[in-house]
Amino acid sequence: MKLLIGLGLALAAGAFAGPITYTLTGTGTGSLTVGSTVTPFTSQNYVLSVTTDTSLITFSSNVYFSPNLSNVQFSVSGVGSGTATSMDVFDNQLGLAGFQDAITTNILGNTGAFSLTYQMTTALATSSGPAFGALNQPFSTSFGTVQFSSISNSTFGAVLGSSTVPEPGTLVFSGLGLVGMVVVRKRHKSNNPNHNR
């Protein structure tokens, strides 16, 4: 029974869901289209960043991802900033991690060995590597449609926020630990009749 209590408490201690912020940066050349106005840009820094919850990470077809995020911050220096319409953040376990437009499936990402084992629920030191992306394809944002003709100097990283909200599994294991402690206490009392109450 003591083993069950220890196991429950140990598992409960590390099973918290919490906020995590993923950030992709790079340098790009391309254009911004707003209505019928097309504004070209050259060698401008771009940033995509989103804060989501680690409990929303899904694993399917060997890809870890957090789907259909409407709060992805998208900016291109000197061009504009706002939010992307609908994007996924992902790691394909094959050397590519980044953001994917959930509507067009166009990708902006970073390639690197970190992606082979990263499961998107822990912090990740910013990793630089070759940029990967859909060139000359649209990315819908609140400030217009962005298209890149070239991208380079990419980085990808993740930072954990703080949280005090436990995952449901934590509550189950905590409950098991409490039940185990009550059982041990009752057994101790029943085996020791001289025990002061």
Phi, psi and omega per residue, in radians:
M1 nan -0.685 3.129
K2 -1.088 -0.595 3.088
L3 -1.096 -0.732 3.121
L4 -1.097 -0.732 3.120
I5 -1.095 -0.842 -3.132
G6 -1.070 -0.751 3.134
L7 -1.114 -0.773 3.137
G8 -1.070 -0.785 -3.140
L9 -1.178 -0.680 3.131
A10 -1.141 -0.763 3.137
L11 -1.207 -0.653 -3.128
A12 -1.156 -0.570 -3.069
A13 -1.109 -0.583 -3.049
G14 -1.889 0.201 -3.008
A15 -1.901 0.937 3.135
F16 -1.815 2.340 2.989
A17 -1.388 2.681 3.131
G18 -2.920 2.982 3.141
P19 -1.245 2.562 3.067
I20 -2.496 2.422 -3.138
T21 -1.985 2.146 3.093
Y22 -1.795 2.410 -3.135
T23 -2.374 2.297 3.060
L24 -2.099 2.292 3.086
T25 -2.234 2.851 3.083
G26 -3.121 -3.094 3.084
T27 -2.114 2.328 -3.091
G28 -2.450 2.715 3.011
T29 -2.096 2.410 -3.120
G30 3.039 -2.459 -3.099
S31 -2.613 2.741 3.020
L32 -2.050 2.234 3.106
T33 -1.977 2.174 3.049
V34 -2.204 1.928 -3.043
G35 1.110 -2.116 3.123
S36 -1.786 0.077 -3.127
T37 -1.641 2.150 3.107
V38 -1.935 2.149 -3.139
T39 -2.019 1.977 3.115
P40 -1.330 2.701 3.023
F41 -2.467 2.670 -3.076
T42 -2.263 2.272 3.040
S43 0.840 0.935 3.102
Q44 -1.829 2.546 3.107
N45 -1.319 2.379 3.039
Y46 -2.083 2.638 3.131
V47 -2.425 2.287 2.955
L48 -2.099 2.288 -3.090
S49 -2.578 2.468 3.105
V50 -2.593 2.502 2.990
T51 -1.909 2.188 3.125
T52 -2.337 -2.926 -3.130
D53 -2.013 2.420 -3.113
T54 -1.075 -0.420 3.136
S55 -1.261 -0.209 3.139
L56 -1.580 -0.059 -3.136
I57 -1.213 2.284 -3.112
T58 -2.031 2.607 3.073
F59 -2.124 2.096 -3.139
S60 -2.654 2.376 3.120
S61 0.904 0.759 3.121
N62 1.102 0.431 3.109
V63 -2.214 2.282 2.987
Y64 -1.600 2.341 3.138
F65 -2.774 2.776 2.998
S66 -2.065 1.945 -2.922
P67 -1.525 2.735 2.949
N68 0.839 0.958 -3.141
L69 -1.529 2.214 -3.122
S70 -1.749 0.022 -3.086
N71 -1.960 0.446 3.114
V72 -1.296 2.115 3.085
Q73 -1.410 2.249 -3.072
F74 -2.268 2.139 3.101
S75 -2.434 2.599 3.019
V76 -2.252 2.040 -3.027
S77 -1.014 2.388 3.134
G78 1.300 0.000 -3.069
V79 -2.087 -0.910 3.139
G80 2.958 2.924 3.084
S81 -2.632 2.668 -3.134
G82 3.044 -2.544 3.129
T83 -2.055 2.653 3.035
A84 -1.439 2.582 -3.060
T85 -1.079 -0.929 3.123
S86 -2.778 2.034 -3.088
M87 -2.376 2.710 2.989
D88 -1.881 2.570 2.924
V89 -1.878 2.422 -2.972
F90 -2.582 2.847 2.940
D91 -2.442 2.095 -3.034
N92 -1.582 0.099 3.110
Q93 1.079 0.229 3.129
L94 -2.158 0.196 3.117
G95 1.894 0.208 -3.125
L96 -2.362 2.272 3.064
A97 -2.439 2.594 3.121
G98 2.850 -2.539 -3.079
F99 -2.092 2.502 3.119
Q100 -2.256 2.269 3.059
D101 -1.123 2.103 -3.054
A102 -1.213 -0.321 -3.120
I103 -1.623 -0.912 -3.075
T104 -1.595 -0.227 -3.054
T105 1.129 0.274 3.062
N106 -1.255 2.490 -3.011
I107 -2.042 2.476 2.836
L108 -2.169 2.158 -3.072
G109 -2.656 -3.069 -3.134
N110 -2.260 2.409 3.125
T111 -1.848 2.469 3.129
G112 3.099 2.827 -3.120
A113 -1.112 -0.445 3.137
F114 -0.958 -0.554 -3.053
S115 -1.212 -0.311 -3.100
L116 -1.172 -0.444 -3.089
T117 -2.236 -0.122 -3.060
Y118 -1.264 2.257 -3.085
Q119 -1.948 0.191 2.975
M120 1.193 0.237 3.109
T121 -1.962 0.045 -3.134
T122 -2.227 2.895 3.062
A123 -1.117 2.654 3.108
L124 -2.402 2.084 3.081
A125 -1.002 2.481 -3.119
T126 -1.007 2.167 -3.103
S127 -1.991 2.242 3.093
S128 -1.719 2.634 -3.141
G129 -3.087 -3.137 3.127
P130 -1.047 2.426 3.080
A131 -1.340 2.593 3.091
F132 -2.364 2.367 3.124
G133 -3.028 2.949 3.098
A134 -1.435 1.876 -3.132
L135 -1.492 2.515 -3.139
N136 1.009 0.536 3.092
Q137 -2.133 2.592 -3.037
P138 -1.382 2.501 2.940
F139 -2.134 2.023 -3.106
S140 -1.408 2.219 3.105
T141 -2.315 2.956 3.113
S142 -1.226 -0.256 3.140
F143 -1.848 0.115 3.105
G144 2.337 -3.034 3.135
T145 -1.736 2.132 -3.116
V146 -1.766 2.340 3.013
Q147 -2.275 2.394 3.099
F148 -1.888 2.330 3.021
S149 -1.674 -0.342 3.027
S150 -2.714 2.599 3.095
I151 -2.456 2.641 -3.141
S152 -2.785 3.138 3.030
N153 0.905 0.868 -3.040
S154 -1.510 2.540 2.993
T155 -2.355 2.680 3.071
F156 -2.484 2.398 3.125
G157 -2.746 2.959 3.139
A158 -2.500 2.432 3.139
V159 -2.213 2.261 3.093
L160 -1.416 2.453 3.009
G161 -1.656 -3.109 3.107
S162 -1.734 2.575 -3.134
S163 -2.620 2.582 3.069
T164 -2.107 0.243 -3.130
V165 -1.678 2.012 -3.120
P166 -1.365 2.639 3.012
E167 -1.233 2.772 3.118
P168 -0.974 -0.637 3.119
G169 -1.077 -0.588 3.098
T170 -1.077 -0.762 -3.137
L171 -1.111 -0.680 3.122
V172 -1.102 -0.856 -3.118
F173 -1.160 -0.634 3.075
S174 -1.116 -0.733 3.096
G175 -1.079 -0.744 3.092
L176 -1.069 -0.703 3.130
G177 -1.118 -0.731 3.124
L178 -1.147 -0.753 3.109
V179 -1.060 -0.759 3.127
G180 -1.069 -0.708 3.132
M181 -1.148 -0.680 3.104
V182 -1.112 -0.766 -3.139
V183 -1.094 -0.786 3.136
V184 -1.088 -0.743 3.138
R185 -1.097 -0.774 3.124
K186 -1.126 -0.702 3.112
R187 -1.117 -0.719 3.141
H188 -1.081 -0.751 3.124
K189 -1.145 -0.747 -3.102
S190 -1.244 -0.457 3.119
N191 -1.511 -0.161 -3.101
N192 -2.259 1.471 -3.060
P193 -1.123 -0.361 -3.133
N194 -1.518 0.058 -3.096
H195 -1.151 2.279 3.100
N196 -1.226 2.433 -3.109
R197 -1.687 nan nan
